Amino acid sequence: MISMEERIYLEHVEISASQRNRTDEVHAFEFETFELRPNENNANSSIFKRIWISLPRNIYIVFFKSRVNMLLPFGPIAILVHHLSEKQGWVYFLSSVGLVPLPELLGVGVEQLAYYTGPSVGGLLDAMFCNITELIIPIYALNYGMVRVVQHFLLGSVLSKLLLVLGSAFFTRGTLHNRRAQVFTEKTILVNTGMWLMAFMAIMFPTLLHSTNTEVYFGKSELSLSRFNSFIMLVTYMSYLFYQLKFQQKQNPIDEVSSLLKGVSHEENTSQMTHVEAIGCLFILTVWVSILSRYLVNAIEGASNSMNVSKAFITVILLPLAENVCAINFAIRNMLDKTLGVVVVSSTHILMFVLPLCVLVGWIMGKPMDMNFELFEIAVLFITVVMGAFMMQVGTHIFTQLLLNLTLPYGVVKP
């Protein structure tokens, strides 16, 4: 017979052994599960799943959040008209309208990428991508040997920004939003206007050299001087960007992303895209800008003949006007920081980077691209630079300033 104490002891031993066996089985199962679980596949699948889920939201942010994006279908229509008919006037008009929303879309992509790169690099990306049209169109025109088209287009871009866009900002700020005075960042304006004057002198010297017939080798001296000036301008502009990137990160100049990126969707303080999605968005939009720019440049000659206007009027007035619609829209919506960012940074970028780069690219292509503008054109450029700098420093919104800003660019070139 087994006593009561021995029976209790044996039952306790059996219970402990059974619990230990269950624990070993559980540990063995967990060990096997840990070894057999596909960690990398789950991680990759989660990444693809997250991108797939966020794709509709990103499409909405980029293409449907702004009303101006309703003009995007005009781009494919322009391509169809080019291949189905010979109406180059319509091709020019449709491709110009199709280019209107692209600078704002590029700004959205840069804004999302700036959350990962920081404000200084984001400001540089904004200056580069939001002016990508002003760089791609001249390169296509140079490839076709249209040197005067390049000169007129760059001149018209600066005129429209410093006069038309700035005048729209002053008008809306002083009338629609009832703010009669505005104090701007004088230090930043002085630095940029100094570079505008430097670019003006770089353009003026080859023009005067040709106009006064004082060049040693006719047709070559101003070309050599233009290439030398282009190199100096690029070095100066790169030094300025390096200074902004290294020594003024703690400041808030007008051309940093803190003031540049106050445009379409600034209600959110966090990024709505990953850096890969933002880079992909910028790449796709840049390719589309390049495609439309090619059809646009090809249609300039036909549009001039069909509309019975000069190519100078098309390239100085009409072509830059289509690319500044978004900037004018910013001015109407009381986004003064964004408008001034477009005016100041874009004008400096065109004069100090795009123009000398086109001269050097033309040198590589074997095209005689120089800075020999006409005397009347450099006179208009000088008046525009002085007028724009003065109005931004004064910062008052007067109806007379509006009339001057809006009428001067359209009095430069008659149709």
C-alpha positions as a Markdown table, in Angstrom:
| # | Residue | x | y | z |
|---|---|---|---|---|
| 1 | Met | 0.0 | 0.0 | 0.0 |
| 2 | Ile | 1.2 | 3.5 | -0.8 |
| 3 | Ser | 0.7 | 6.1 | 1.8 |
| 4 | Met | -1.1 | 9.4 | 1.2 |
| 5 | Glu | 2.1 | 11.4 | 1.3 |
| 6 | Glu | 3.9 | 9.2 | -1.3 |
| 7 | Arg | 0.8 | 9.4 | -3.6 |
| 8 | Ile | 0.8 | 13.2 | -3.4 |
| 9 | Tyr | 4.6 | 13.3 | -4.2 |
| 10 | Leu | 4.2 | 11.0 | -7.2 |
| 11 | Glu | 1.3 | 13.1 | -8.6 |
| 12 | His | 3.4 | 16.3 | -8.2 |
| 13 | Val | 6.3 | 14.7 | -10.1 |
| 14 | Glu | 4.0 | 13.6 | -12.9 |
| 15 | Ile | 2.5 | 17.1 | -13.2 |
| 16 | Ser | 5.9 | 18.7 | -13.3 |
| 17 | Ala | 7.1 | 16.3 | -16.0 |
| 18 | Ser | 4.1 | 16.9 | -18.1 |
| 19 | Gln | 4.4 | 20.7 | -17.9 |
| 20 | Arg | 8.1 | 20.4 | -18.8 |
| 21 | Asn | 7.3 | 18.3 | -21.8 |
| 22 | Arg | 4.7 | 20.9 | -22.9 |
| 23 | Thr | 7.2 | 23.7 | -22.4 |
| 24 | Asp | 9.8 | 21.8 | -24.5 |
| 25 | Glu | 7.2 | 21.2 | -27.2 |
| 26 | Val | 6.3 | 24.9 | -27.2 |
| 27 | His | 10.0 | 26.0 | -27.3 |
| 28 | Ala | 10.7 | 23.5 | -30.1 |
| 29 | Phe | 7.7 | 24.8 | -32.1 |
| 30 | Glu | 8.8 | 28.4 | -31.5 |
| 31 | Phe | 12.3 | 27.6 | -32.5 |
| 32 | Glu | 11.1 | 25.9 | -35.7 |
| 33 | Thr | 8.8 | 28.8 | -36.5 |
| 34 | Phe | 11.6 | 31.3 | -36.0 |
| 35 | Glu | 13.9 | 29.4 | -38.3 |
| 36 | Leu | 11.3 | 28.9 | -41.0 |
| 37 | Arg | 9.8 | 32.5 | -41.0 |
| 38 | Pro | 10.8 | 34.4 | -44.2 |
| 39 | Asn | 11.8 | 37.7 | -42.7 |
| 40 | Glu | 13.2 | 39.3 | -45.9 |
| 41 | Asn | 10.2 | 38.3 | -48.0 |
| 42 | Asn | 7.8 | 39.7 | -45.4 |
| 43 | Ala | 9.8 | 43.0 | -45.3 |
| 44 | Asn | 9.9 | 43.3 | -49.0 |
| 45 | Ser | 6.2 | 42.4 | -49.3 |
| 46 | Ser | 5.4 | 45.1 | -46.7 |
| 47 | Ile | 7.4 | 47.7 | -48.6 |
| 48 | Phe | 5.6 | 46.9 | -51.9 |
| 49 | Lys | 2.3 | 46.8 | -50.1 |
| 50 | Arg | 2.9 | 50.2 | -48.6 |
| 51 | Ile | 3.9 | 51.7 | -52.0 |
| 52 | Trp | 0.9 | 50.1 | -53.6 |
| 53 | Ile | -1.4 | 51.4 | -50.9 |
| 54 | Ser | 0.1 | 54.9 | -51.1 |
| 55 | Leu | 0.0 | 55.1 | -54.9 |
| 56 | Pro | -3.5 | 56.4 | -55.3 |
| 57 | Arg | -2.9 | 59.0 | -52.6 |
| 58 | Asn | 0.3 | 60.1 | -54.4 |
| 59 | Ile | -1.4 | 60.3 | -57.7 |
| 60 | Tyr | -4.1 | 62.5 | -56.1 |
| 61 | Ile | -1.5 | 64.8 | -54.5 |
| 62 | Val | 0.5 | 65.3 | -57.7 |
| 63 | Phe | -2.1 | 65.4 | -60.4 |
| 64 | Phe | -5.5 | 66.3 | -58.9 |
| 65 | Lys | -5.0 | 68.5 | -55.9 |
| 66 | Ser | -4.6 | 71.7 | -57.9 |
| 67 | Arg | -7.1 | 73.0 | -60.5 |
| 68 | Val | -4.5 | 74.0 | -62.9 |
| 69 | Asn | -3.6 | 70.3 | -63.4 |
| 70 | Met | -6.8 | 70.0 | -65.5 |
| 71 | Leu | -4.5 | 71.4 | -68.3 |
| 72 | Leu | -2.4 | 68.2 | -68.3 |
| 73 | Pro | -4.4 | 66.4 | -71.1 |
| 74 | Phe | -3.4 | 69.2 | -73.5 |
| 75 | Gly | 0.1 | 67.7 | -73.8 |
| 76 | Pro | -0.9 | 64.3 | -75.2 |
| 77 | Ile | -3.4 | 66.2 | -77.5 |
| 78 | Ala | -0.6 | 68.3 | -78.9 |
| 79 | Ile | 1.4 | 65.2 | -79.7 |
| 80 | Leu | -1.6 | 63.7 | -81.5 |
| 81 | Val | -2.2 | 66.9 | -83.5 |
| 82 | His | 1.4 | 66.9 | -84.5 |
| 83 | His | 1.3 | 63.4 | -85.9 |
| 84 | Leu | -2.2 | 63.6 | -87.4 |
| 85 | Ser | -2.1 | 67.0 | -89.0 |
| 86 | Glu | 0.3 | 69.8 | -90.1 |
| 87 | Lys | -1.3 | 72.6 | -88.0 |
| 88 | Gln | 1.8 | 73.7 | -86.2 |
| 89 | Gly | 0.0 | 76.7 | -84.7 |
| 90 | Trp | -2.3 | 74.3 | -82.8 |
| 91 | Val | 0.6 | 72.1 | -81.8 |
| 92 | Tyr | 2.4 | 75.2 | -80.3 |
| 93 | Phe | -0.7 | 76.3 | -78.5 |
| 94 | Leu | -1.6 | 72.9 | -77.0 |
| 95 | Ser | 2.0 | 72.1 | -76.0 |
| 96 | Ser | 2.3 | 75.5 | -74.3 |
| 97 | Val | -0.9 | 74.9 | -72.4 |
| 98 | Gly | 0.3 | 71.4 | -71.5 |
| 99 | Leu | 3.5 | 72.8 | -70.0 |
| 100 | Val | 1.6 | 75.2 | -67.7 |
| 101 | Pro | 1.0 | 72.9 | -64.7 |
| 102 | Leu | 4.3 | 71.1 | -64.9 |
| 103 | Pro | 6.4 | 73.7 | -62.9 |
| 104 | Glu | 3.9 | 73.5 | -60.0 |
| 105 | Leu | 4.0 | 69.7 | -60.1 |
| 106 | Leu | 7.8 | 69.7 | -60.0 |
| 107 | Gly | 7.5 | 72.0 | -57.0 |
| 108 | Val | 5.3 | 69.4 | -55.3 |
| 109 | Gly | 7.9 | 66.7 | -55.9 |
| 110 | Val | 10.7 | 68.9 | -54.6 |
| 111 | Glu | 8.6 | 69.8 | -51.6 |
| 112 | Gln | 8.2 | 66.2 | -50.7 |
| 113 | Leu | 11.9 | 65.4 | -51.3 |
| 114 | Ala | 13.0 | 68.4 | -49.2 |
| 115 | Tyr | 11.7 | 66.7 | -46.1 |
| 116 | Tyr | 14.5 | 64.2 | -46.5 |
| 117 | Thr | 17.3 | 66.4 | -47.9 |
| 118 | Gly | 16.9 | 69.4 | -45.6 |
| 119 | Pro | 16.0 | 73.0 | -46.4 |
| 120 | Ser | 19.2 | 74.1 | -48.0 |
| 121 | Val | 19.4 | 71.2 | -50.5 |
| 122 | Gly | 15.7 | 71.5 | -51.0 |
| 123 | Gly | 16.1 | 75.1 | -52.0 |
| 124 | Leu | 18.7 | 74.2 | -54.6 |
| 125 | Leu | 16.5 | 71.4 | -55.9 |
| 126 | Asp | 13.6 | 73.8 | -56.1 |
| 127 | Ala | 15.7 | 76.3 | -58.1 |
| 128 | Met | 16.9 | 73.6 | -60.5 |
| 129 | Phe | 13.7 | 71.6 | -61.1 |
| 130 | Cys | 11.2 | 74.5 | -61.1 |
| 131 | Asn | 13.3 | 76.1 | -63.9 |
| 132 | Ile | 13.9 | 72.9 | -65.8 |
| 133 | Thr | 11.8 | 74.1 | -68.7 |
| 134 | Glu | 14.0 | 77.2 | -69.1 |
| 135 | Leu | 16.9 | 74.8 | -69.5 |
| 136 | Ile | 15.4 | 72.1 | -71.7 |
| 137 | Ile | 13.8 | 74.4 | -74.3 |
| 138 | Pro | 17.1 | 76.3 | -75.1 |
| 139 | Ile | 19.0 | 73.0 | -75.4 |
| 140 | Tyr | 16.5 | 71.7 | -78.0 |
| 141 | Ala | 16.6 | 75.1 | -79.8 |
| 142 | Leu | 20.4 | 75.0 | -79.9 |
| 143 | Asn | 20.3 | 71.5 | -81.3 |
| 144 | Tyr | 18.3 | 72.9 | -84.2 |
| 145 | Gly | 20.6 | 75.9 | -84.6 |
| 146 | Met | 18.1 | 78.5 | -83.4 |
| 147 | Val | 20.4 | 80.8 | -81.5 |
| 148 | Arg | 18.2 | 83.8 | -81.6 |
| 149 | Val | 15.3 | 81.8 | -80.3 |
| 150 | Val | 17.4 | 80.9 | -77.3 |
| 151 | Gln | 18.4 | 84.5 | -76.6 |
| 152 | His | 14.9 | 85.8 | -77.0 |
| 153 | Phe | 13.4 | 83.0 | -74.8 |
| 154 | Leu | 15.8 | 83.6 | -71.9 |
| 155 | Leu | 15.3 | 87.4 | -72.2 |
| 156 | Gly | 11.6 | 86.9 | -72.2 |
| 157 | Ser | 11.7 | 84.6 | -69.2 |
| 158 | Val | 13.6 | 87.3 | -67.1 |
| 159 | Leu | 11.3 | 90.1 | -68.3 |
| 160 | Ser | 8.1 | 88.2 | -67.5 |
| 161 | Lys | 9.3 | 87.2 | -64.0 |
| 162 | Leu | 10.6 | 90.6 | -63.0 |
| 163 | Leu | 7.8 | 92.6 | -64.5 |
| 164 | Leu | 4.6 | 90.5 | -65.1 |
| 165 | Val | 4.8 | 88.2 | -62.1 |
| 166 | Leu | 6.1 | 90.9 | -59.8 |
| 167 | Gly | 3.4 | 93.3 | -61.0 |
| 168 | Ser | 0.8 | 90.7 | -60.4 |
| 169 | Ala | 2.1 | 90.1 | -56.8 |
| 170 | Phe | 2.0 | 93.8 | -56.1 |
| 171 | Phe | -1.5 | 94.2 | -57.5 |
| 172 | Thr | -3.1 | 91.4 | -55.6 |
| 173 | Arg | -1.2 | 92.2 | -52.4 |
| 174 | Gly | -2.3 | 95.8 | -52.5 |
| 175 | Thr | -5.9 | 95.4 | -53.7 |
| 176 | Leu | -7.3 | 92.0 | -53.2 |
| 177 | His | -5.7 | 91.4 | -49.9 |
| 178 | Asn | -5.6 | 95.0 | -48.7 |
| 179 | Arg | -2.0 | 95.3 | -47.7 |
| 180 | Arg | -0.4 | 98.5 | -48.9 |
| 181 | Ala | 3.1 | 98.0 | -47.7 |
| 182 | Gln | 5.5 | 95.1 | -47.6 |
| 183 | Val | 9.0 | 95.0 | -46.3 |
| 184 | Phe | 11.2 | 92.4 | -48.1 |
| 185 | Thr | 14.5 | 90.9 | -47.2 |
| 186 | Glu | 16.9 | 93.6 | -48.4 |
| 187 | Lys | 20.1 | 91.6 | -47.9 |
| 188 | Thr | 19.0 | 88.8 | -50.2 |
| 189 | Ile | 17.6 | 91.2 | -52.7 |
| 190 | Leu | 20.9 | 93.1 | -52.8 |
| 191 | Val | 22.9 | 90.0 | -53.4 |
| 192 | Asn | 20.6 | 88.8 | -56.2 |
| 193 | Thr | 20.4 | 92.2 | -57.9 |
| 194 | Gly | 24.2 | 92.3 | -57.8 |
| 195 | Met | 24.3 | 89.1 | -59.7 |
| 196 | Trp | 21.7 | 90.4 | -62.1 |
| 197 | Leu | 23.9 | 93.4 | -62.9 |
| 198 | Met | 26.9 | 91.1 | -63.3 |
| 199 | Ala | 25.0 | 89.1 | -65.9 |
| 200 | Phe | 23.9 | 92.3 | -67.6 |
| 201 | Met | 27.5 | 93.4 | -67.9 |
| 202 | Ala | 28.5 | 90.0 | -69.3 |
| 203 | Ile | 25.8 | 90.4 | -72.0 |
| 204 | Met | 26.6 | 94.1 | -72.6 |
| 205 | Phe | 30.3 | 93.8 | -73.4 |
| 206 | Pro | 30.0 | 91.3 | -76.3 |
| 207 | Thr | 27.1 | 93.3 | -77.7 |
| 208 | Leu | 29.0 | 96.6 | -77.6 |
| 209 | Leu | 32.1 | 94.8 | -79.0 |
| 210 | His | 30.0 | 93.8 | -82.0 |
| 211 | Ser | 28.0 | 97.0 | -82.4 |
| 212 | Thr | 31.0 | 99.3 | -82.3 |
| 213 | Asn | 33.0 | 97.3 | -84.8 |
| 214 | Thr | 36.0 | 97.2 | -82.5 |
| 215 | Glu | 36.5 | 93.4 | -82.5 |
| 216 | Val | 39.7 | 92.1 | -83.9 |
| 217 | Tyr | 38.2 | 89.0 | -85.5 |
| 218 | Phe | 34.7 | 89.7 | -86.9 |
| 219 | Gly | 32.2 | 87.2 | -85.5 |
| 220 | Lys | 34.8 | 85.5 | -83.3 |
| 221 | Ser | 35.8 | 88.0 | -80.7 |
| 222 | Glu | 32.4 | 88.3 | -79.1 |
| 223 | Leu | 32.0 | 84.6 | -79.2 |
| 224 | Ser | 35.3 | 84.1 | -77.3 |
| 225 | Leu | 34.4 | 86.8 | -74.9 |
| 226 | Ser | 31.0 | 85.3 | -74.3 |
| 227 | Arg | 32.5 | 81.9 | -73.5 |
| 228 | Phe | 35.0 | 83.4 | -71.1 |
| 229 | Asn | 32.2 | 85.4 | -69.4 |
| 230 | Ser | 30.1 | 82.3 | -69.2 |
| 231 | Phe | 32.8 | 80.5 | -67.3 |
| 232 | Ile | 33.2 | 83.4 | -64.9 |
| 233 | Met | 29.5 | 83.5 | -64.3 |
| 234 | Leu | 29.2 | 79.8 | -63.6 |
| 235 | Val | 32.0 | 79.9 | -61.1 |
| 236 | Thr | 30.4 | 82.9 | -59.4 |
| 237 | Tyr | 27.0 | 81.3 | -59.2 |
| 238 | Met | 28.4 | 78.0 | -57.9 |
| 239 | Ser | 30.3 | 79.9 | -55.3 |
| 240 | Tyr | 27.1 | 81.7 | -54.3 |
| 241 | Leu | 25.3 | 78.3 | -53.9 |
| 242 | Phe | 28.1 | 76.9 | -51.9 |
| 243 | Tyr | 28.0 | 79.9 | -49.6 |
| 244 | Gln | 24.2 | 79.5 | -49.2 |
| 245 | Leu | 24.6 | 75.8 | -48.5 |
| 246 | Lys | 27.4 | 76.1 | -46.0 |
| 247 | Phe | 27.3 | 79.4 | -44.2 |
| 248 | Gln | 23.6 | 80.5 | -44.2 |
| 249 | Gln | 21.8 | 77.3 | -43.1 |
| 250 | Lys | 20.7 | 79.0 | -39.9 |
| 251 | Gln | 19.3 | 82.1 | -41.6 |
| 252 | Asn | 16.1 | 82.4 | -43.5 |
| 253 | Pro | 16.8 | 84.0 | -46.8 |
| 254 | Ile | 14.1 | 84.3 | -49.4 |
| 255 | Asp | 15.7 | 81.7 | -51.7 |
| 256 | Glu | 15.7 | 78.9 | -49.1 |
| 257 | Val | 13.1 | 76.2 | -49.1 |
| 258 | Ser | 11.4 | 77.6 | -46.0 |
| 259 | Ser | 10.0 | 80.4 | -48.0 |
| 260 | Leu | 10.1 | 78.8 | -51.5 |
| 261 | Leu | 8.1 | 75.8 | -50.5 |
| 262 | Lys | 5.0 | 77.6 | -49.2 |
| 263 | Gly | 2.9 | 76.8 | -52.2 |
| 264 | Val | 0.2 | 74.3 | -53.0 |
| 265 | Ser | 0.0 | 71.8 | -50.1 |
| 266 | His | 1.7 | 73.4 | -47.1 |
| 267 | Glu | -1.0 | 72.5 | -44.6 |
| 268 | Glu | 0.8 | 69.3 | -43.9 |
| 269 | Asn | 4.0 | 69.3 | -41.8 |
| 270 | Thr | 5.0 | 65.8 | -42.7 |
| 271 | Ser | 6.0 | 64.2 | -46.0 |
| 272 | Gln | 3.3 | 62.4 | -47.9 |
| 273 | Met | 5.8 | 60.5 | -50.1 |
| 274 | Thr | 8.8 | 58.4 | -49.5 |
| 275 | His | 12.1 | 59.7 | -51.0 |
| 276 | Val | 12.0 | 57.0 | -53.7 |
| 277 | Glu | 8.5 | 58.1 | -54.7 |
| 278 | Ala | 9.5 | 61.8 | -54.8 |
| 279 | Ile | 12.5 | 61.0 | -56.9 |
| 280 | Gly | 10.4 | 58.9 | -59.3 |
| 281 | Cys | 7.9 | 61.7 | -59.5 |
| 282 | Leu | 10.6 | 64.2 | -60.4 |
| 283 | Phe | 12.1 | 61.9 | -63.0 |
| 284 | Ile | 8.8 | 61.2 | -64.7 |
| 285 | Leu | 7.8 | 64.9 | -64.8 |
| 286 | Thr | 11.2 | 65.9 | -66.2 |
| 287 | Val | 10.9 | 63.3 | -69.0 |
| 288 | Trp | 7.5 | 64.6 | -69.8 |
| 289 | Val | 8.7 | 68.2 | -69.9 |
| 290 | Ser | 11.5 | 67.2 | -72.2 |
| 291 | Ile | 9.0 | 65.5 | -74.6 |
| 292 | Leu | 6.6 | 68.4 | -74.7 |
| 293 | Ser | 9.5 | 70.9 | -75.1 |
| 294 | Arg | 10.7 | 69.1 | -78.2 |
| 295 | Tyr | 7.3 | 69.4 | -79.9 |
| 296 | Leu | 7.0 | 73.0 | -78.8 |
| 297 | Val | 10.4 | 74.0 | -80.3 |
| 298 | Asn | 9.6 | 72.2 | -83.5 |
| 299 | Ala | 6.3 | 74.1 | -83.8 |
| 300 | Ile | 7.7 | 77.7 | -83.3 |
| 301 | Glu | 8.4 | 78.3 | -87.0 |
| 302 | Gly | 5.1 | 76.9 | -88.1 |
| 303 | Ala | 3.2 | 78.9 | -85.4 |
| 304 | Ser | 4.9 | 82.1 | -86.5 |
| 305 | Asn | 3.8 | 81.6 | -90.1 |
| 306 | Ser | 0.2 | 80.4 | -89.2 |
| 307 | Met | -0.4 | 83.2 | -86.7 |
| 308 | Asn | 1.3 | 85.8 | -88.8 |
| 309 | Val | 3.5 | 87.1 | -86.0 |
| 310 | Ser | 7.2 | 87.3 | -85.6 |
| 311 | Lys | 9.2 | 84.6 | -83.9 |
| 312 | Ala | 10.6 | 87.2 | -81.5 |
| 313 | Phe | 7.1 | 88.0 | -80.2 |
| 314 | Ile | 6.4 | 84.3 | -79.7 |
| 315 | Thr | 9.7 | 83.5 | -77.9 |
| 316 | Val | 9.9 | 86.8 | -75.9 |
| 317 | Ile | 6.2 | 87.2 | -74.9 |
| 318 | Leu | 4.1 | 84.1 | -75.5 |
| 319 | Leu | 6.4 | 81.3 | -74.6 |
| 320 | Pro | 7.6 | 82.6 | -71.2 |
| 321 | Leu | 4.0 | 83.6 | -70.4 |
| 322 | Ala | 2.8 | 80.0 | -70.4 |
| 323 | Glu | 5.5 | 79.0 | -67.9 |
| 324 | Asn | 4.7 | 81.8 | -65.5 |
| 325 | Val | 1.0 | 81.1 | -65.1 |
| 326 | Cys | 1.6 | 79.1 | -61.9 |
| 327 | Ala | 3.7 | 82.0 | -60.4 |
| 328 | Ile | 0.9 | 84.4 | -61.2 |
| 329 | Asn | -1.5 | 82.0 | -59.6 |
| 330 | Phe | 0.6 | 82.1 | -56.4 |
| 331 | Ala | 0.5 | 85.9 | -56.5 |
| 332 | Ile | -3.3 | 85.9 | -56.8 |
| 333 | Arg | -3.6 | 83.4 | -53.9 |
| 334 | Asn | -1.5 | 85.8 | -51.7 |
| 335 | Met | 1.5 | 83.5 | -51.6 |
| 336 | Leu | 4.0 | 86.3 | -51.6 |
| 337 | Asp | 6.9 | 84.3 | -50.4 |
| 338 | Lys | 6.5 | 81.8 | -53.1 |
| 339 | Thr | 6.0 | 84.5 | -55.7 |
| 340 | Leu | 9.1 | 86.3 | -54.7 |
| 341 | Gly | 11.0 | 83.1 | -54.7 |
| 342 | Val | 10.0 | 82.5 | -58.3 |
| 343 | Val | 11.0 | 86.1 | -59.2 |
| 344 | Val | 14.3 | 86.4 | -57.4 |
| 345 | Val | 15.7 | 82.9 | -57.5 |
| 346 | Ser | 14.5 | 82.0 | -61.0 |
| 347 | Ser | 15.8 | 85.2 | -62.5 |
| 348 | Thr | 19.2 | 84.7 | -60.9 |
| 349 | His | 19.2 | 81.1 | -62.0 |
| 350 | Ile | 18.4 | 82.0 | -65.6 |
| 351 | Leu | 20.9 | 84.8 | -65.9 |
| 352 | Met | 23.8 | 83.3 | -64.0 |
| 353 | Phe | 23.4 | 79.6 | -64.8 |
| 354 | Val | 21.1 | 78.8 | -67.7 |
| 355 | Leu | 22.4 | 81.5 | -70.1 |
| 356 | Pro | 26.2 | 80.8 | -69.6 |
| 357 | Leu | 25.4 | 77.0 | -69.6 |
| 358 | Cys | 23.7 | 77.4 | -73.0 |
| 359 | Val | 26.8 | 79.2 | -74.3 |
| 360 | Leu | 29.1 | 76.4 | -73.2 |
| 361 | Val | 26.7 | 73.7 | -74.4 |
| 362 | Gly | 26.5 | 75.5 | -77.8 |
| 363 | Trp | 30.3 | 75.4 | -77.9 |
| 364 | Ile | 30.2 | 71.7 | -77.3 |
| 365 | Met | 27.5 | 71.2 | -80.0 |
| 366 | Gly | 29.4 | 73.4 | -82.5 |
| 367 | Lys | 26.7 | 76.1 | -82.5 |
| 368 | Pro | 27.7 | 79.8 | -82.4 |
| 369 | Met | 25.7 | 80.6 | -79.2 |
| 370 | Asp | 27.0 | 83.8 | -77.7 |
| 371 | Met | 25.8 | 86.8 | -75.6 |
| 372 | Asn | 25.7 | 89.2 | -78.5 |
| 373 | Phe | 22.2 | 90.5 | -77.9 |
| 374 | Glu | 20.8 | 93.6 | -79.8 |
| 375 | Leu | 21.4 | 97.0 | -78.2 |
| 376 | Phe | 17.6 | 97.5 | -77.8 |
| 377 | Glu | 17.4 | 94.2 | -76.0 |
| 378 | Ile | 20.2 | 94.9 | -73.5 |
| 379 | Ala | 18.6 | 98.3 | -72.8 |
| 380 | Val | 15.3 | 96.7 | -72.0 |
| 381 | Leu | 17.1 | 94.1 | -69.8 |
| 382 | Phe | 18.9 | 96.9 | -67.9 |
| 383 | Ile | 15.7 | 98.8 | -67.3 |
| 384 | Thr | 14.0 | 95.6 | -66.2 |
| 385 | Val | 16.7 | 94.8 | -63.7 |
| 386 | Val | 16.8 | 98.2 | -62.2 |
| 387 | Met | 13.0 | 98.5 | -62.1 |
| 388 | Gly | 12.5 | 95.1 | -60.4 |
| 389 | Ala | 15.2 | 95.7 | -57.8 |
| 390 | Phe | 13.8 | 99.1 | -56.9 |
| 391 | Met | 10.3 | 97.9 | -56.5 |
| 392 | Met | 11.2 | 95.0 | -54.3 |
| 393 | Gln | 13.3 | 97.3 | -52.1 |
| 394 | Val | 10.6 | 99.9 | -51.8 |
| 395 | Gly | 7.9 | 97.3 | -51.3 |
| 396 | Thr | 4.9 | 99.5 | -51.9 |
| 397 | His | 1.9 | 98.6 | -54.0 |
| 398 | Ile | 1.0 | 101.5 | -56.2 |
| 399 | Phe | -1.3 | 101.3 | -59.2 |
| 400 | Thr | 1.3 | 103.1 | -61.3 |
| 401 | Gln | 3.8 | 100.3 | -60.5 |
| 402 | Leu | 1.2 | 97.8 | -61.7 |
| 403 | Leu | 0.8 | 99.6 | -65.0 |
| 404 | Leu | 4.6 | 99.8 | -65.6 |
| 405 | Asn | 5.1 | 96.2 | -64.7 |
| 406 | Leu | 2.4 | 94.8 | -66.8 |
| 407 | Thr | 2.7 | 97.1 | -69.9 |
| 408 | Leu | 6.5 | 97.3 | -70.3 |
| 409 | Pro | 7.1 | 93.6 | -71.4 |
| 410 | Tyr | 4.3 | 93.9 | -74.0 |
| 411 | Gly | 5.8 | 97.1 | -75.4 |
| 412 | Val | 9.2 | 95.5 | -76.0 |
| 413 | Val | 8.4 | 93.5 | -79.1 |
| 414 | Lys | 5.5 | 94.1 | -81.4 |
| 415 | Pro | 3.8 | 91.1 | -83.2 |
